Amino acid sequence: MEAITNAADSVVHFMGKVFEIMTGNAYFATLLAVSLIAVGVGVFAMIRNAAR
């Protein structure tokens, strides 16, 4: 169980560093924003179509 906890902690730490690097660079921050907008539009469309 401890190995799983350590692995999860390592993954969280790694993703935090990746996010820090991406937001520290204007080009990567723009790519991140565009991808998040695309995901948001997709989720909105799925919810809108499910309501019909």
Buried (B, 14 or more C-beta within 10 A) or exposed (E): EEEEEEEEEEEEEEEEEEEEEBEEEEEBEEEBEEEEEEEEEEEEEEEEEEEE
